[in-house]
Structure formats: structure tokens, C-alpha cells
């Protein structure tokens, strides 16, 4: 199979853009599909660093400078408009033309940025357009849709699907976000700090993490785009408690170190988290997670195994005081078994084949007699024997 995979017009598809989950997902998806033996064409910024068969430059640094003058993603959150930004107009026009010159029948177009890629899909209705990882709000447009979690899928399906039968969404599938284990270092010798890593705002619950750290006298390191003023702390607002340290944007290596050495990641998202990839990144580092008890965390953070899911402030404090009960090796094993690129590749391979069957076979009724299992749907847990031994100790 052949895939056209556009990046995001306001970033470059490279490891440097750690703050953009969709950029990182695009980066990994290109490499994953190429390693499966498919032909991958990436379309993106000149500074992109992508494993693919062909990279096509459709934007340059000039386009970003014109659209976002003075912007530094290491200090502030991304600001963009997919309809009006100069960078998006240039990106879309060049991508549309590049695809026109290269496309073949039954090629896939992976629109990982949803409506940010719709103009490209509309210009090529003969391609098989797929939204390969929906974790965004604001709707979707493609016939073929992959969701990051059952939480976000069910939120979109809504109450109507509970009340009414018919037209089942058999091709609306869930494939979790995926990660390269080589980017993370397992370490079961932890330093004495908790970690908040990601966008610094109220929606991510950073203010609650600060309150919890102050209540138990713990050290808390906060890293990400933004500043503490956004969550009510600093000059002219509440004083930053002793032991709370804001370190700003974390690049690839600093991110690796912070995740590996933290006692726990605190991820108290205050909305229905579509995925929350930093939780899995922490687990790959052998670091437990204290998360809220809704959204994708109910799927990614098995309570008592990789961390704790909490609902009240008192439960947050208990989880922080008892985080030592969680075994770092179990966190790593869970994440490797269920969210590594090698594992998730099997899910994507099956899905793209099922969609391809609609165009080249019997569609939903394609029998696939060569099939041996449905293993991509199972969850894999750490060894029960080891878990029993650990409980006995």
C-alpha cells in the first residue's frame, strides 16, 4: 500500500517539536508504515526529519516567520488558524500539487490533523482519506476514522448511539497512540520529586498538582509550554510554594531525564482526556502515574498497577504518599506491551487492510482465510507470577 502523510503547517515533523503530540504522531506513523513495507510520502516543512520513502518540502522557515513572527514554541503554546494562516495556505497549495504529480489509484491520504488537512483531501477525492488518530474536538470529516481512545470515540458517538441501533460504526476503530521505547530510559532508582510535564494551564490540572505538593511538602517539577501565571501563581498572584520549580520547555534529552527520575507523573487533566500521551511516556520510563479517573486514563492507567486514578483532593494526597507501592518494572512492561510502535503497527496494518478491502475486495464481508488471530485487540498485562511475588513481598 502507498501512503501520503502531510505534517502540520505550523511545525516541522521532527523530534524537536516534543510539545506537539500530533507532530510526534505523524513522525512515528511515517516510520512505522515504512518499516511495515509500505511506500510512504511525507509532505512538510524543510526542517522535517522523517523516516520515509520520499520527503516533499512544501513549506520553508520563511512561511513560519511570516505567519508567526517572533513565536517560540519553547516558551508559549501554539497559535494557528488552519483557514487563514499564510503557512497553511502555502502548505495546502504545495501539498495538493505534489500529490497530484505522484498519486496512483487506491493510494491513502492520512489526515492526522483533521480539518487542518481537509483542503488537501477535498482536492483529491479519489484518494482514500483516513483520519488516523482523532484526539481533537471540533468534529471530523473523513469516511474512515481512527480514534485514540474509546473515551473520545464514545464522546463523539454520544447518547444517540446508546438509544438507537442501526448503522454501526464498524470502521470507526480505536488505535491508541504509539511510542518509540528507544526515546525513553527505564530507571527504577527515583529522585525525590513529582513531575508535571505538558501544557501549563488550568485544563491540565497543574494548579491542583501545586496544591497537592504544597499540602504534603513534596518537591514538584513543572515542565512545558507557558508559565505559572496561567495557573494563578507568581508575581501579583499566589506565591509559588517552596519546592515547586518551573523549568520551562523540555527538549528530547531533558524530557527523557525528567521522566526517568521522577517519583511519579501527576496528570490531573480537568477535561475528558482524548489520550494524554505523557502518561505512557512516563510508564516507558518506569515512572508511575497519578491521573484523574476519566477520559483515556481509564484505559491507559490501570489503577494499582501503573499508578492511581483519583477523584478528590484527599485521594490525590493518598496516591502521592503511597506511590512507592507501584513497581516501576510493571509500568514499563505494560507500556511496552500495549503502546510500543511494534505493537500498534499490527493494529494499523489490520485497519488499513480492512479499508482497502472496501475498494479491492468484498469489503466488510472479505473472509481473509489466511487470518490466524485477532491479537491486536488484546490488552497484555505484566506477568501474573511476578505480580503475585511482588504482592507477597
SEDRENZA-165645 format. One record per residue (C-alpha): residue in three letters; x, y, z; residue number from 1. Coordinates in steps of 0.02 Angstrom, whole numbers, m for minus. Each point is the difference from the previous one (the first is absolute). Example, Ala and Ser with C-alpha at 12.3 -4.5 7.8 and 13.67 -1.06 7.14 Angstrom:
// residues 2
res/x/y/z/n
ALA/615/m225/390/1
SER/69/172/m33/2
//
This chain:
// residues 393
res/x/y/z/n
UNK/0/0/0/1
UNK/51/181/m30/2
UNK/m25/144/122/3
UNK/7/189/m13/4
UNK/28/71/175/5
UNK/m1/190/21/6
UNK/75/80/153/7
UNK/m69/155/87/8
UNK/23/168/m83/9
UNK/50/89/161/10
UNK/137/m123/49/11
UNK/137/m106/m76/12
UNK/m18/m189/13/13
UNK/151/m30/109/14
UNK/41/m60/177/15
UNK/34/181/50/16
UNK/m186/39/7/17
UNK/m30/m105/155/18
UNK/m139/118/56/19
UNK/m113/m47/m147/20
UNK/m77/m172/20/21
UNK/m66/m1/m180/22
UNK/170/42/m72/23
UNK/79/m141/98/24
UNK/m138/m120/m52/25
UNK/29/44/m183/26
UNK/186/m28/22/27
UNK/m25/m173/74/28
UNK/m139/m51/m120/29
UNK/113/32/m150/30
UNK/137/m110/70/31
UNK/m121/m134/56/32
UNK/m82/m20/m170/33
UNK/165/2/m93/34
UNK/68/m138/113/35
UNK/m155/m102/m41/36
UNK/53/7/m182/37
UNK/m121/132/m64/38
UNK/48/148/m110/39
UNK/m6/162/100/40
UNK/4/177/m68/41
UNK/14/135/134/42
UNK/m47/180/m41/43
UNK/61/135/118/44
UNK/121/133/55/45
UNK/178/6/m66/46
UNK/70/m39/175/47
UNK/m98/m162/16/48
UNK/96/m156/52/49
UNK/m108/m145/m54/50
UNK/27/m184/m40/51
UNK/m89/m20/m166/52
UNK/25/m46/m182/53
UNK/m18/179/m59/54
UNK/m5/166/92/55
UNK/m77/145/m96/56
UNK/36/175/67/57
UNK/m159/104/m11/58
UNK/45/140/123/59
UNK/158/91/52/60
UNK/52/98/154/61
UNK/m51/159/m89/62
UNK/m181/m59/1/63
UNK/1/m25/188/64
UNK/87/166/31/65
UNK/m132/92/m102/66
UNK/m144/m90/85/67
UNK/65/m2/178/68
UNK/127/141/20/69
UNK/101/m11/160/70
UNK/m87/m159/56/71
UNK/104/m124/102/72
UNK/m88/m165/33/73
UNK/122/m32/143/74
UNK/m81/142/98/75
UNK/m180/12/m56/76
UNK/m139/m113/m60/77
UNK/m34/m18/m186/78
UNK/m115/130/m79/79
UNK/m65/m30/m176/80
UNK/m151/13/m114/81
UNK/m13/m139/m129/82
UNK/m115/106/m109/83
UNK/92/166/m10/84
UNK/184/m22/46/85
UNK/123/32/m141/86
UNK/96/m157/48/87
UNK/m156/m108/m20/88
UNK/m42/76/m169/89
UNK/175/m33/m65/90
UNK/6/m173/78/91
UNK/m166/m54/m74/92
UNK/32/69/m174/93
UNK/171/m82/m13/94
UNK/m58/m165/76/95
UNK/m148/m9/m119/96
UNK/113/24/m150/97
UNK/132/m122/63/98
UNK/m130/m135/25/99
UNK/m77/34/m171/100
UNK/166/m40/m82/101
UNK/28/m160/99/102
UNK/m165/m82/41/103
UNK/m57/m170/m61/104
UNK/m169/m89/13/105
UNK/m44/m58/177/106
UNK/134/103/85/107
UNK/m35/50/180/108
UNK/3/179/65/109
UNK/23/6/189/110
UNK/m76/160/69/111
UNK/73/m3/174/112
UNK/m43/182/32/113
UNK/m185/m19/m38/114
UNK/m75/157/m75/115
UNK/176/70/m17/116
UNK/21/m124/m143/117
UNK/m175/8/m72/118
UNK/46/115/m144/119
UNK/126/m129/m59/120
UNK/m128/m141/11/121
UNK/m133/103/m89/122
UNK/121/31/m144/123
UNK/29/m187/m20/124
UNK/m167/m89/24/125
UNK/70/m152/m91/126
UNK/120/m36/143/127
UNK/m51/m103/152/128
UNK/m3/135/133/129
UNK/21/m63/179/130
UNK/8/97/163/131
UNK/126/m115/84/132
UNK/m4/61/180/133
UNK/m146/108/53/134
UNK/33/80/168/135
UNK/m62/173/m43/136
UNK/m167/86/27/137
UNK/m95/94/m134/138
UNK/m61/m146/m102/139
UNK/70/m107/m139/140
UNK/m27/m13/m187/141
UNK/74/m161/m70/142
UNK/m99/m157/m35/143
UNK/137/m105/79/144
UNK/42/43/180/145
UNK/120/m61/132/146
UNK/m21/61/179/147
UNK/135/12/134/148
UNK/m108/m74/136/149
UNK/m171/m73/34/150
UNK/m31/152/109/151
UNK/10/122/m146/152
UNK/m91/m119/m118/153
UNK/m147/m18/119/154
UNK/m3/188/32/155
UNK/m23/28/m186/156
UNK/m129/m138/m21/157
UNK/m104/77/139/158
UNK/m163/m53/80/159
UNK/m85/m31/m167/160
UNK/106/m157/m23/161
UNK/m56/m61/170/162
UNK/m183/25/m40/163
UNK/m8/m51/m184/164
UNK/62/m149/m99/165
UNK/47/m5/m182/166
UNK/145/58/m105/167
UNK/134/m67/119/168
UNK/169/89/m9/169
UNK/99/m155/m47/170
UNK/137/101/m83/171
UNK/11/126/143/172
UNK/138/m92/91/173
UNK/109/36/150/174
UNK/188/m9/m22/175
UNK/98/77/144/176
UNK/140/123/m18/177
UNK/167/m86/m23/178
UNK/177/33/62/179
UNK/180/m42/m38/180
UNK/72/m83/156/181
UNK/176/51/m53/182
UNK/m45/181/40/183
UNK/m24/m41/185/184
UNK/116/m67/134/185
UNK/m62/m124/129/186
UNK/62/41/175/187
UNK/m69/m74/161/188
UNK/111/111/108/189
UNK/m105/155/21/190
UNK/45/174/59/191
UNK/m108/88/128/192
UNK/m115/101/m112/193
UNK/m170/m12/m83/194
UNK/m19/59/m180/195
UNK/m127/97/m103/196
UNK/50/m6/m183/197
UNK/m102/81/m137/198
UNK/m100/156/m35/199
UNK/m2/111/155/200
UNK/m182/51/20/201
UNK/m153/m30/107/202
UNK/m68/m132/m119/203
UNK/149/m112/38/204
UNK/m30/19/187/205
UNK/172/74/36/206
UNK/m74/111/136/207
UNK/m69/m153/90/208
UNK/170/m85/m8/209
UNK/78/155/79/210
UNK/m130/m2/139/211
UNK/32/m184/33/212
UNK/189/21/5/213
UNK/m19/144/123/214
UNK/m118/m101/110/215
UNK/123/m144/23/216
UNK/160/101/m10/217
UNK/59/m87/m158/218
UNK/114/61/m137/219
UNK/m89/29/m166/220
UNK/86/33/m167/221
UNK/m109/79/m135/222
UNK/58/m2/m182/223
UNK/m89/56/m156/224
UNK/m64/143/m107/225
UNK/m66/151/94/226
UNK/35/63/176/227
UNK/m68/m12/176/228
UNK/m97/163/m18/229
UNK/m124/m97/m107/230
UNK/m46/m106/149/231
UNK/m8/141/127/232
UNK/176/2/71/233
UNK/141/126/m3/234
UNK/14/188/1/235
UNK/m164/83/50/236
UNK/m83/m168/33/237
UNK/24/m142/123/238
UNK/181/m24/54/239
UNK/84/m152/m73/240
UNK/17/m126/142/241
UNK/173/m55/54/242
UNK/51/m157/m91/243
UNK/m96/43/m159/244
UNK/116/32/m147/245
UNK/m48/53/m176/246
UNK/135/m49/m127/247
UNK/m85/49/m164/248
UNK/2/m100/m161/249
UNK/83/m171/9/250
UNK/92/m55/m156/251
UNK/25/m182/m46/252
UNK/143/m36/121/253
UNK/m66/103/145/254
UNK/m169/m82/m21/255
UNK/82/m170/4/256
UNK/91/40/162/257
UNK/m147/82/89/258
UNK/m115/m147/m39/259
UNK/127/m132/51/260
UNK/42/73/170/261
UNK/m170/62/62/262
UNK/m87/m88/144/263
UNK/m161/17/m98/264
UNK/m79/98/m140/265
UNK/m150/102/55/266
UNK/m126/15/m143/267
UNK/m160/75/72/268
UNK/m85/51/m163/269
UNK/m163/91/37/270
UNK/m88/m48/m162/271
UNK/m33/m165/m90/272
UNK/179/m38/m51/273
UNK/1/m75/m177/274
UNK/163/m90/37/275
UNK/130/90/106/276
UNK/156/m75/m76/277
UNK/116/63/136/278
UNK/m74/m132/117/279
UNK/62/m140/m113/280
UNK/166/88/m22/281
UNK/19/1/189/282
UNK/m41/m186/10/283
UNK/130/m39/m134/284
UNK/122/85/117/285
UNK/m56/m109/146/286
UNK/m90/147/81/287
UNK/m173/m22/78/288
UNK/m144/117/m43/289
UNK/m126/89/110/290
UNK/m143/48/m115/291
UNK/m181/51/4/292
UNK/m130/m137/m17/293
UNK/m80/40/m167/294
UNK/43/11/m183/295
UNK/137/m107/m73/296
UNK/84/m22/168/297
UNK/m130/m133/40/298
UNK/79/m99/m143/299
UNK/184/45/13/300
UNK/27/7/189/301
UNK/m60/m163/81/302
UNK/m30/47/181/303
UNK/120/m80/122/304
UNK/112/m68/m137/305
UNK/78/151/m87/306
UNK/m59/132/122/307
UNK/m161/66/75/308
UNK/m155/84/m71/309
UNK/m75/128/119/310
UNK/m159/102/19/311
UNK/22/110/154/312
UNK/140/104/74/313
UNK/14/m122/145/314
UNK/24/m143/m122/315
UNK/137/98/m88/316
UNK/92/21/164/317
UNK/m17/m186/41/318
UNK/62/m49/m172/319
UNK/153/112/15/320
UNK/44/m68/172/321
UNK/m22/m181/m57/322
UNK/75/8/m174/323
UNK/145/m109/57/324
UNK/m117/m150/m5/325
UNK/2/6/m190/326
UNK/137/m106/m80/327
UNK/98/94/m136/328
UNK/31/m159/m99/329
UNK/m188/m30/m14/330
UNK/m24/176/m70/331
UNK/132/m32/m132/332
UNK/m66/m172/m46/333
UNK/m179/61/m17/334
UNK/50/145/m112/335
UNK/115/m105/m109/336
UNK/m129/m137/m23/337
UNK/m144/115/m44/338
UNK/65/165/m71/339
UNK/166/m32/m87/340
UNK/13/34/m186/341
UNK/25/m184/m37/342
UNK/m161/m45/89/343
UNK/m107/139/m72/344
UNK/65/m35/m175/345
UNK/m102/m161/1/346
UNK/m158/99/33/347
UNK/31/123/m140/348
UNK/47/m139/m121/349
UNK/m165/m88/33/350
UNK/m101/160/m13/351
UNK/73/62/m163/352
UNK/m23/m174/m75/353
UNK/m183/m1/53/354
UNK/m28/170/m81/355
UNK/95/m54/m156/356
UNK/m118/m150/m12/357
UNK/m144/120/m30/358
UNK/85/61/m158/359
UNK/81/m161/m62/360
UNK/m93/m147/79/361
UNK/m166/m46/81/362
UNK/6/141/127/363
UNK/m73/m43/169/364
UNK/m30/m179/m60/365
UNK/180/m34/m54/366
UNK/36/m169/85/367
UNK/192/5/12/368
UNK/23/m189/22/369
UNK/185/30/33/370
UNK/m40/88/164/371
UNK/69/m90/153/372
UNK/m50/112/146/373
UNK/m71/166/59/374
UNK/141/32/120/375
UNK/12/186/m35/376
UNK/m158/26/104/377
UNK/60/m82/160/378
UNK/74/93/148/379
UNK/160/m76/66/380
UNK/36/9/185/381
UNK/162/m27/96/382
UNK/38/m178/51/383
UNK/m125/m59/130/384
UNK/134/m103/86/385
UNK/109/152/25/386
UNK/m145/105/60/387
UNK/m45/m133/130/388
UNK/180/m8/59/389
UNK/5/188/16/390
UNK/m163/2/98/391
UNK/68/m132/120/392
UNK/157/102/30/393
//
